[in-house]
Amino acid sequence: MVKFYGSPICSGCRETQELFAQKGFTDFQFVEITASTDNLREFLKLRDTREELRQAREEGRIGIPCFVREDGSITLEPDDVLKEAGIDS
């Protein structure tokens, strides 16, 4: 199960949700970072400390959509998530 951090106000997150739906990929938990301060705090801890999100920080981007794999590694690419699930993107 992949943890998908995002927000419905983010076009990239909406596009990713549509892509996942089109591909039938459901093995993720969506964490809407704008739904509660707890969700936002959880994401910001990752964003502020993880090397995988350094470039997003340095460029002043939010860093979503963001995917945390079961092993704790992070990717910002929905295609990586699909590929790792054995689904052609």
C-alpha positions, 0 to 999 in steps of 0.5 A, spaced: 500 500 500 502 506 497 501 513 501 499 518 496 499 525 499 496 530 495 490 535 495 484 536 490 486 543 489 492 541 486 491 539 478 497 534 479 494 530 484 487 530 480 490 528 474 494 522 478 487 520 481 484 520 474 490 516 472 490 511 477 482 510 476 483 509 469 489 504 470 484 501 476 490 502 481 487 502 488 493 500 492 494 507 495 491 511 501 490 518 499 492 523 505 489 530 503 493 534 506 488 540 506 483 536 510 486 537 517 492 540 520 494 533 522 495 531 515 498 537 513 503 536 519 504 529 517 506 531 510 510 537 512 515 533 517 516 529 510 517 535 506 522 538 511 526 532 512 527 527 506 532 528 501 527 526 496 523 532 497 529 537 497 529 539 490 521 541 491 523 545 497 529 548 494 524 550 488 519 553 493 514 547 490 509 544 495 512 537 493 505 533 491 503 529 489 508 525 493 508 517 494 511 514 500 512 506 499 511 501 504 519 501 505 518 508 507 522 510 500 519 516 496 517 518 489 514 524 486 512 520 480 505 517 479 508 513 473 513 510 478 508 507 483 504 504 477 510 501 474 512 498 481 505 495 481 506 492 474 501 497 471 503 500 464 502 507 465 
